[in-house]
Amino acid sequence: MAGLVTYHLEGKRALVTGAASGIGLGTVELFARSGARVVLNDLASSPRMAGEVARLRAEGLDVRGVAGDVASEQGAARIVAESLDALGGLDYLVNNAGTPGTSQPIPMKDLGALTPEFWDKILSVNLMGAFWMTKAAESALRAARGAVVDTVSDAAFGGGASSLAYACAKTGLVRQIELLAKALAPDVRVNGIAPGYVNSNWECSFGDIVESAKRTVPLARVGQPEDYAQLIVFLAAGALYVTGEVVLANGGTRL
């Protein structure tokens, strides 16, 4: 895509969760093509993780896979431990793993669909996962004076959401970013991005997002993984005087 910015990140180490496709994969690729050594994390059940790691390694990029689920403290700790073993340290943590928990949007008025099990899944992955990963990586990130970037959602600011529970989890993530930025300062910066439409194989279908974007997005297109990766890598490797912020990346939808 025209206008992409390149980086020189030789010697840097990055861990990206939920990275077998979409924004996560785009971020892994940009880090790796910029010279960083990268761990690509996704669920052990992911049908794509091994193939994407093999593809990138075949291109000569220093990418390795670490399977695991961020939704529990133990799972996150294991992911971080294996990543540190592979990388020897950590400069950048990208908490991108997320789930809508549904294949079709749940109407906001349908409270009956929001069962305890549904809430548990949504909160454990979309909110707590970022906390457990950051907590587990804290010492390594402090040692490197590194950075954390979380993938939030336009839904946290009133955009369309797959469910009330998802919107609440992402809204909570905004506040968590602010508080962790204080807790980890001055050693580690913590920021986030809030994507709008994404061209990815997201579990939840919102219909024809290409046509919808043409009508409702000032930039008249759906965001591509590389669009979001550019912002994530900038917040991680640059933006050295920015912390506690969530940057809207929605093509101008709120203008």
C-alpha atoms as one frame of an Amber mdcrd trajectory, in Angstrom:
protein
   0.000   0.000   0.000   1.329   3.439  -0.912   2.515   5.611   1.934   3.588
   2.865   4.334   6.334   3.905   6.739   9.314   1.625   7.334  11.286   1.259
  10.564  14.758   0.135  11.606  14.211  -2.147  14.595  17.221  -4.443  14.442
  17.917  -5.876  17.900  14.395  -5.230  19.149  12.049  -7.980  20.363   8.259
  -8.038  20.058   5.418 -10.295  21.179   2.043  -9.993  19.439  -0.996 -11.910
  20.689  -3.921 -13.019  18.545  -1.581 -12.750  15.593  -2.393 -15.559  13.142
  -4.535 -13.226  11.037  -5.841  -9.683  10.651  -4.344  -6.801  12.620  -2.115
  -9.096  14.661  -0.548 -10.726  11.611  -0.075  -7.372   9.919   1.723  -6.135
  13.030   3.971  -9.195  13.200   4.916  -8.686   9.563   5.747  -4.990  10.000
   7.860  -5.627  13.094   9.686  -8.496  11.392  10.246  -6.678   8.090  11.645
  -3.787  10.146  14.328  -6.064  11.580  12.782  -7.055  14.915  12.645 -10.578
  16.268   9.002 -11.465  16.802   6.879 -14.039  18.612   3.534 -14.673  16.950
   1.013 -15.913  19.507  -2.381 -17.461  18.867  -4.505 -20.259  20.255  -3.160
 -23.797  19.954  -6.320 -24.575  17.987  -5.585 -21.889  15.389  -5.591 -23.416
  11.897  -3.316 -20.670  10.566  -0.570 -20.041  13.117   1.939 -22.697  12.044
   1.464 -21.879   8.374   1.960 -18.142   8.846   5.084 -18.681  10.947   6.489
 -21.023   8.301   5.691 -18.540   5.525   7.427 -15.663   7.269  10.446 -17.744
   8.250  10.760 -18.903   4.644  11.169 -15.248   3.727  14.105 -15.007   6.118
  12.211 -13.176   8.855  12.930 -13.937  12.512   9.441 -15.037  13.558   8.512
 -17.921  15.819   5.191 -19.139  17.151   4.106 -19.574  20.747   0.645 -21.073
  21.167  -1.445 -20.240  24.204  -4.555 -18.586  25.604  -4.259 -15.129  27.200
  -7.587 -15.510  29.014  -6.079 -16.816  32.268  -3.201 -15.646  34.434  -1.507
 -19.034  34.049  -1.908 -19.062  30.274  -0.533 -15.559  29.905   2.408 -16.310
  32.185   3.315 -19.351  30.100   3.107 -17.396  26.832   5.384 -14.699  28.209
   7.840 -17.196  29.702   8.171 -19.110  26.421   8.515 -15.859  24.487  11.260
 -14.596  26.782  13.085 -17.895  26.395  12.892 -17.500  22.620  13.754 -13.809
  22.446  15.997 -13.267  25.465  13.977 -10.237  26.549  11.105  -8.066  25.392
  10.854  -4.527  24.061   7.293  -4.435  22.733   4.120  -6.217  23.831   1.067
  -5.945  21.587  -2.107  -7.201  23.261  -4.199  -7.850  20.175  -6.024 -11.071
  21.128  -9.779 -10.632  21.253 -13.086 -12.327  20.571 -16.668 -11.194  19.906
 -17.962 -14.483  21.280 -20.687 -14.550  18.613 -20.939 -14.993  14.862 -23.692
 -12.375  14.522 -24.106  -9.075  16.397 -26.320  -9.370  19.460 -28.873  -6.518
  19.605 -28.236  -4.203  22.558 -31.755  -4.825  23.877 -31.272  -8.612  23.929
 -30.035  -8.926  27.510 -31.161 -12.539  27.603 -28.354 -13.531  25.259 -25.749
 -12.199  27.670 -25.342 -15.269  29.848 -22.759 -15.564  32.645 -20.690 -17.829
  30.394 -20.777 -15.258  27.585 -19.718 -12.445  29.924 -16.903 -14.568  31.331
 -15.515 -15.282  27.867 -15.784 -11.681  26.687 -14.173 -10.191  29.776 -11.469
 -12.816  30.208 -10.160 -12.435  26.652 -10.862  -8.809  25.743 -10.094  -7.139
  29.074  -8.310  -9.427  31.490  -6.107 -10.982  28.817  -4.335  -7.673  28.256
  -3.847  -7.278  32.004  -2.466 -10.779  32.573  -0.055 -10.421  29.651   1.175
  -7.022  30.788   1.591  -8.213  34.363   3.580 -11.256  33.261   5.815  -9.166
  30.989   6.295  -6.267  33.418   9.842  -7.059  34.566  11.143  -7.674  31.050
   9.473  -4.535  29.716  10.848  -2.418  32.562  14.334  -3.760  31.927  14.067
  -2.793  28.261  12.204   0.480  28.943   9.715  -0.895  26.466   6.128  -0.317
  25.455   2.706  -1.950  25.446   0.066  -1.366  22.779  -3.448  -2.785  23.198
  -6.041  -3.246  20.469  -9.229  -1.630  21.772 -12.201  -0.950  19.447 -14.225
   1.916  18.090 -17.042   0.265  20.064 -15.481   1.664  23.239 -16.409   5.137
  22.016 -19.943   4.402  20.864 -19.313   2.661  17.571 -21.037  -0.479  16.389
 -20.348  -3.470  18.591 -20.938  -7.202  18.444 -22.647  -7.011  21.836 -23.175
  -4.860  24.885 -20.688  -7.059  26.733 -17.985  -6.534  24.091 -18.469  -2.754
  24.162 -18.212  -2.754  27.952 -15.043  -4.870  27.910 -13.363  -2.566  25.413
 -14.473   0.529  27.340 -12.903  -0.998  30.434  -9.725  -1.601  28.438  -9.470
   2.125  27.726  -9.419   2.893  31.444  -7.070  -0.012  32.117  -4.600   1.458
  29.617  -4.703   4.788  31.441  -4.144   3.189  34.846  -1.389   0.839  33.688
   0.341   3.767  32.012   0.536   5.374  35.454   1.492   2.144  37.191   4.367
   1.340  34.819   5.687   4.870  34.299   8.327   6.050  33.752   9.836   2.753
  32.573   7.113   1.467  30.250   4.678   3.321  28.008   1.159   1.902  27.584
  -1.118   2.980  24.741  -3.853   1.581  22.517  -5.550   1.882  19.161  -9.285
   1.780  18.542  -9.942   0.287  15.093 -13.084   0.810  13.075 -13.876  -1.473
  10.140 -11.209  -4.136   9.597 -10.624  -6.325   6.556 -10.046  -9.598   8.392
 -11.604 -12.967   9.116 -13.226 -11.679  12.323 -15.579 -14.227  13.865 -18.548
 -11.835  13.893 -20.084 -10.793  10.567 -21.368  -7.234  10.109 -22.624  -7.738
   6.576 -21.159  -5.900   3.590 -18.660  -3.666   5.385 -17.137  -2.495   2.092
 -20.383  -0.865   1.001 -21.085   0.368   4.512 -17.656   2.023   4.680 -18.241
   3.768   1.353 -21.400   5.327   2.794 -20.332   6.115   6.364 -16.535   6.501
   6.496 -15.051   9.798   5.240 -12.029   7.919   3.829 -14.587   5.681   2.047
 -12.880   2.370   2.630 -12.401  -0.441   5.132  -9.236  -0.367   7.238  -6.591
  -2.899   6.222  -4.403  -4.802   8.700  -1.373  -2.830   7.533  -3.165   0.450
   8.305  -3.512  -0.564  11.919  -0.076  -2.182  12.090   1.487   1.138  11.103
  -0.128   2.848  14.080   0.684   0.043  16.511   4.365  -0.051  15.593   4.573
   3.743  15.770   3.107   3.757  19.280   5.460   0.945  20.316   8.734   2.008
  18.734   8.200   5.746  18.377   5.854   8.168  20.142   8.296   8.303  23.050
   6.426  11.089  24.853   3.002   9.461  24.544   1.490   7.183  27.182  -1.982
   6.399  28.474  -3.614   7.265  25.150  -5.992   5.389  22.862  -5.828   6.563
  19.260  -9.003   6.300  17.180  -8.291   4.689  13.812 -11.613   4.585  12.009
 -11.142   6.500   8.767 -12.802   9.582  10.250 -16.124   7.974  11.173 -16.684
  10.384  14.061 -16.107  13.566  12.084
